[in-house]
């Protein structure tokens, strides 16, 4: 590949959407440009992963019009595109998989099966596949029978060490758009039985899954947590950094993560972390001060939360391990170099 490759980078909706997948896309685009690549952004219709026929036609038209030697297509759209449609594209495509679509929490069996079939056919059509974690790469290989899946984990920017709330109340922070997959209902049920001085802030958009947001509001009222739990909605970068800075513990009860960028950000701030074993398995908090519990296990989360709130010495030891791990985290240009290797592979497949 030339020193300054040209590529189209396609994603559904707005690149400013405040979720981990879109953060990955925009930071990857920035890092690729810093390495000399020419990147043309290509916004696709918003209804993925459930596009209409009109959406599919519009997507193909935009992908054909995108300029570049290679196309990178975010998996939220790519995995929902019919194989027959992808066959019409002349430009080699790199499929970017954050996590397999069919594994999303809350899907009916029929919906999951339909996505699994579509995504498998689409991935077998790709010139190259990039996953955002080794775990996701393994799932893609084993599920869809594709051999070559490259890994380009998210990078992490150096950050100041979290100072904590400093007011005698243990500040718990969770970050991620409200959806069934994030497991916030488990967190609220667990906290209902935790004594001591604590407060929880959940940072993330509440409009992605309105039914889930209403369920969480109901649980807050049912358990009498209105004075202790705050849903801040999505925050701009500076406000989010401030939320990390004043946190004492980071909590992440998700049922599935492709990587878990919020976990990596917590490590970068030297925070003690309580996460589901399933979310932690993707590797974002490897080597950090991490405590795990099975996703959905209210009793196990309650026990861990109770100790984290009560035991300052334990929190301090966990925080020291996270701060040490922060110095070993990968940076975004490292991630972009891995993506460039995938672009080379895609071009070679068509040469």
N, C-alpha and C positions, 0 to 999 in steps of 0.2 A: 504494500500500500504506500502511496505517496506520503511525504512528510505532512501534508495538509489535506487529509481526506475530506470528501464532501459527502454529507449524508442528510437524509430526512429523518426527523424524529417525530413520530406520530403518537398521539394520546387523545383519549376522549375528553371532551369538555374543555375546561380552563386549566392551564398549567398552574394557576394560583390556588387551586383547590387545596384546602388545608388538611391533607391526609398524607400518610407516610409514602404511599406510592408516588404521589405527585411531587412531594419533596425530593424523592429520589430522582425523578425525571428532570426536574429543573436544576438540581445540583449537578447531575451527570452532564447535562447540556452545557452548563457553565464550565465544568472541568474539562470537557472535550474541547471547548473553544480555547481555554487557556493553554491546551496542548497543541493548538494550531489547527484544529479541525474546523471546517466550515459546516455549521449545523443549521438547517432550515427547519423551523418548528412547523408542525402540521396538526392543527386542531381538528378532531373528528367529532361526529355527533355525540350527544351526551347520554343516550339511553343504554349504552353498553353496561352490563353484558347481555341485555335483552333488547337488541336492536330490531327495528321494523325493517321490512324489505326496502323501504325508502332510505333508511339509515345505511343499510348495506350498500345500496347503489351510490349514495353520496360518499361513503367512505372510500369505495373503490375509485371514484372519480378524483377524490383528493389525494389518494395515494399515488395514482398514476401521474398526477400533476406535480407531485413533490419532486424537487430537483436534488440529485445526489447519486452517487454510485451505489449506495446501499440505503435501505430503509430500516430503521429501528422502530418497531411497533409495540407499544405497551400492551402487556398481556391482558389487561382488562378489556381491550377491544379485540386483540388478535385472537384470543382463545374462543371468541364468540363469532368469528367470521367463518362462513362455510368454506370448505376445502375447494369447492368448485369456483368460488369467487377468487380465492387466492391464486388459483392456477392461471388467472388472466394477467397477473402482475409480471412485468418484464424485469423489474429491478429486484435483485436479491434482497430477502427480508431476514432481519434478525429479530426473533421473538424474545421479548423481555418479560420474564415470568416472575412476578412478586410472590404469588402463591397460586396454586391451581384453583381455577374458578369453582370447580365442582365441590371443593371442600369448604366453601363458605358456610358458616353456621346459620341455621334457620331455613335452608332450602328444603323443599319437599323432595322425596325420593325421585319423583319424575323429573323435577327441575335439575337435580344433581346429575341424574343419568344423562339428560339431554346435553348439559354442559360438558360432561366427561367425554361424550362421543364427539361433539363438535371440537372441543379443545384438542383431543388426541389427534384427530385428522388434520387440524390446522398446524400443530407442532411438527408432525411428520412432514409437512410441506415446507417448513422453514429451512432456509439455507444455513442458519446457525441459531442456537438457543442460548440465551443468557439467563441464569437464575440469580436471585439476589442473596442466596445463602446455599451452603452445601446441603442442608437439609432439603430445601426445595428442589435442588438439582437431583438428589437421590429419589425423591418422590416422583419427579417427572420421568426419570429414567425407568423406574420400576413400574410405574402406572401405564405409561404410554409406549414403552418399548423403544425409546430413542436412546442412542448411545452417547453421543457427544453433546454434553451440556456444560457450558463454561459457567464459572461463578464470578460475579463481580459484586461483592458485598458493598453496602453503603459505606461511604467515608464518614468521618466524624471530625468536626472542627475542634481544636483545643478550646477549653472553656474554663472560667474561674471555678474554683472549688466552692460548692454550696456552703453557705454560712449557717443555714437553718433559720427557723422562725425566731428563736431566742427569747420567747415569751413564756416558756414553761408549758406550752401546748405543743404536742408532737404533730407536725404538719405533714400529712400524707398527701402525695401527689400522684394522680393518674393522668396519662396523656393518650388520647386516641378518640377518634370520632365515635359517638354513641351508636352502637350496633350490637346485635346479639353476640357476635363473635368476640367482642371485647370482655364479656363476662362481668360487667359491672353489677349485675344483679347478685352474683355470688359475693362480690365485695360488700355490698350494702347489707346483705343478710348476715355476713360474717361480722361486720362492724356493730350490728345491733346487739351483740353479746359482749362487746369489748368495753371494759371499764377503763377509767383513767381519762386524762385530759388529751384529747386528740381532735383534729378536724381533717376533713378530706376535701380536696379540690379536684374535680374532674374537668380537665381541659379537652375540649373537642366539640366539633359541630354536632348539633342535636337534630338537624333536619334530614340526615341520611336515612334514618329508620324511626319515623315518628312514633310508631307503636311501641318500640323499645323505649324511647324517651318517656312516653307516658307511663309505662310500666315502672321505670325507675322513679319517677315522681311519686307514684302511688306507694312504692316501697319506702321511700323517704318519710312519707306521712304515716304509713302504717307502723314503722319502727320508731317514730318520734325523733328523727334525725335532722329535722329542718334547721336546727341551730348549728349543726356540726358538719353538714354537707353542702358544698357549693358546686353548681354546674356553671362554669365560666363561659361555656361556648368556645369556639375557636378563637385563638389569640394571635395577634401579630407577633413577629419575631422578637421584638424587644420585651413585650409583655410575657411571652412564653419563657424567655431567658430569666426574667425576674421571678417567675413561678418556680423554676428549677432552683434558683439561688436561695429562696427562702424555705425550700422543702427540707424536711428531716428524713423522710423515707419515701422511696418511689415504689408504687404498687402497680402490678400489671397482671390481672387475672385472666387474660385472653385464652380462648380455646385453641387458637391457631395463629401463628405469625409466620409470614414468609421470611422475615428476618427480625423485625422489632426495632425500628429506628429509635423509638422513644426510649427503649431500654438502653441502647448505645449512648444516647444523650445523657441518661441518668448516670451511666458509668463515667462519662466525661466530666461530670460534676462531682464525682466522688460520693455518690449517695448509696446508702444501704438499699437493697432491692429485695422486694418480695414479688415473685412472679409465679405463674403457673409453670409446671414442669414442661408442658407442651410448648408454651411460648419461649421458654428459656432454651429449649432444645435447638432452636435455630442458630444459636451461638452469639447473639448480640451482647450478652453479658458474660461471656466466657472469662474466667479468671477473676471475676469481680466479687464483691461481698454480697453474695446472692443466696437467698433462701427460697425454696420452691415448695409448692403444694399442688396436688392434682387439680386440673381445671374443673371447676364446678363443685369442688369439695368444700362446702361451707365450714364444716367442723375443722378441717385442717387449716384453712385460711384464718379462721377465728383464733385458733391456738397461736399461729405465727404472729398475727397482728397483736394479740394480747401481750406477747413477750416483747415485740418491737416497741410497743408503746410504753411498757413498764421498765424495760432494761436499757438504760442509757449506755452502760458500758458495752453491751453487746452491739448496739447501734454504732458506737465509736469504732469497734474492731472491724465491723463490716464496712464502714465508710473508708477506713484506711486501705482495705483490700481493693475497693473500687477505685480509689484515687491512684493506687499503684497500677491497676490495670489500664487506667486512662492513658498512661504514657505509652502503652503498646498498641493503641488503636490505629486503624488504617485511616489514611486521609483520602479526600475525594480525588485527587489526581492519581493516586494509586488505583482507585476504582476505575477511573477513566482509561488508564493504560490497559486494564483487563478488558474493557469494552472494545478498545481499539483492536485487540487481538481477535475478538469475535467478528469485527468488521472485516478484518483480513481473511478470516476463514470463510465468511460469506461470499466475499468477492472471488476467492480462489475456487469455490464450488461452482461458480458460473463462468470461470475462465476457460 
